[in-house]
Amino acid sequence: MTDLSNYRKVYDKSELVEGNLPEDPITLFKNWFIEVEESGAHGEVNAMTVSTFGLDGFPKNRVVLLKQFTFEGFTFYTNYNSEKGRAIAANPNVCLSFFWQEMERQVIIKGVAEKTSVNNSDGYFESRPHGSQLGARVSPQSEVIPSRHYLENNLKVLEAEFDGKEVPRPEHWGGYLVKPVEVEFWQGRPNRLHDRIRYKMQEDYSWKTDRIAP
Ligand SMILES: Cc1cc2nc3c(=O)[nH]c(=O)nc-3n(C[C@H](O)[C@H](O)[C@H](O)COP(=O)(O)O)c2cc1C
């Protein structure tokens, strides 16, 4: 047995106070994101877990990178034919989550995913390095492949084909915009009495906040 019961940490970095809450969760997300960046966090602050309902009935989480966020929602880029792409096509309800250890914070976002516009996906694809563009073309994400050699060989063929040329975005690769319906902010506090504030979207698209027991 590997016993981890002695892992214990006191959470005392920050707090969530009702009087200071912005009216919408995006503003609070932005404030938190900047504070985490400024806290000297190592690693990728924009790494988030995306959970989908799989076609096999199981939930599945995986990490992707948040590339944009606006008052509309949160955008990441992927292969639309991947396992997550197929899951989202069948059920666009997803959950995004961030764990920012340095600030003892967690954010959990329930939302509805939709493909970003062709223009948005083209714009982001064009901004990627040449090698990542070729990688997106070469990898049938989530499919079984015979070997690593298969990928590397196909990459070589594409490198020759697109040497000095612009790489077009494959149609099956692009962004998902996740429009939030509920956003929970969790701030670690001493004695396990953590702060949890939940924003829930109302029928008139305004946000209601509630404090949730830790
Ligand atoms: C730090 C990190 C960042 C990642 N960023 C992305 C990303 O932005 N887009 C993506 O499709 N996969 C990304 N991945 C890979 C995914 O976790 C996952 O393996 C891939 O999307 C296939 O998932 P699926 O088969 O469940 O669809 C990232 C993985 C890690 C660990």
The ligand as an SDF file (V2000), in Angstrom:
LIG
                    3D

 31 33  0  0  0  0  0  0  0  0999 V2000
   -0.1710   20.4230  -20.9640 C   0  0  0  0  0  0  0  0  0  0  0  0
   -0.9770   19.7870  -22.0690 C   0  0  0  0  0  0  0  0  0  0  0  0
   -1.5330   20.5980  -23.0590 C   0  0  0  0  0  0  0  0  0  0  0  0
   -2.3020   20.0450  -24.0870 C   0  0  0  0  0  0  0  0  0  0  0  0
   -2.9030   20.8690  -24.9800 N   0  0  0  0  0  0  0  0  0  0  0  0
   -3.7170   20.3490  -25.9310 C   0  0  0  0  0  0  0  0  0  0  0  0
   -4.4710   21.2140  -26.7900 C   0  0  0  0  0  0  0  0  0  0  0  0
   -4.4490   22.4510  -26.6690 O   0  0  0  0  0  0  0  0  0  0  0  0
   -5.2480   20.6220  -27.7330 N   0  0  0  0  0  0  0  0  0  0  0  0
   -5.3420   19.2590  -27.8630 C   0  0  0  0  0  0  0  0  0  0  0  0
   -6.0520   18.7890  -28.7380 O   0  0  0  0  0  0  0  0  0  0  0  0
   -4.6660   18.4230  -27.0390 N   0  0  0  0  0  0  0  0  0  0  0  0
   -3.8700   18.9390  -26.0810 C   0  0  0  0  0  0  0  0  0  0  0  0
   -3.1860   18.0980  -25.2130 N   0  0  0  0  0  0  0  0  0  0  0  0
   -3.3590   16.6240  -25.3780 C   0  0  0  0  0  0  0  0  0  0  0  0
   -4.6870   16.2010  -24.7570 C   0  0  0  0  0  0  0  0  0  0  0  0
   -4.5400   16.0690  -23.3450 O   0  0  0  0  0  0  0  0  0  0  0  0
   -5.2060   14.8560  -25.3380 C   0  0  0  0  0  0  0  0  0  0  0  0
   -4.2060   13.8460  -25.2350 O   0  0  0  0  0  0  0  0  0  0  0  0
   -5.6150   14.9800  -26.8040 C   0  0  0  0  0  0  0  0  0  0  0  0
   -6.3350   16.1700  -27.0530 O   0  0  0  0  0  0  0  0  0  0  0  0
   -6.4630   13.7870  -27.2310 C   0  0  0  0  0  0  0  0  0  0  0  0
   -7.6010   13.7150  -26.3990 O   0  0  0  0  0  0  0  0  0  0  0  0
   -8.8700   12.7990  -26.7650 P   0  0  0  0  0  0  0  0  0  0  0  0
   -8.3390   11.5400  -27.4080 O   0  0  0  0  0  0  0  0  0  0  0  0
   -9.5550   12.5400  -25.4580 O   0  0  0  0  0  0  0  0  0  0  0  0
   -9.7220   13.6060  -27.7150 O   0  0  0  0  0  0  0  0  0  0  0  0
   -2.4490   18.6320  -24.1650 C   0  0  0  0  0  0  0  0  0  0  0  0
   -1.8870   17.8240  -23.1550 C   0  0  0  0  0  0  0  0  0  0  0  0
   -1.1800   18.3840  -22.1260 C   0  0  0  0  0  0  0  0  0  0  0  0
   -0.6380   17.5020  -21.0330 C   0  0  0  0  0  0  0  0  0  0  0  0
  1  2  1  0
  2  3  1  0
  2 30  2  0
  3  4  2  0
  4  5  1  0
  4 28  1  0
  5  6  2  0
  6  7  1  0
  6 13  1  0
  7  8  2  0
  7  9  1  0
  9 10  1  0
 10 11  2  0
 10 12  1  0
 12 13  2  0
 13 14  1  0
 14 15  1  0
 14 28  1  0
 15 16  1  0
 16 17  1  0
 16 18  1  0
 18 19  1  0
 18 20  1  0
 20 21  1  0
 20 22  1  0
 22 23  1  0
 23 24  1  0
 24 25  2  0
 24 26  1  0
 24 27  1  0
 28 29  2  0
 29 30  1  0
 30 31  1  0
M  END
$$$$
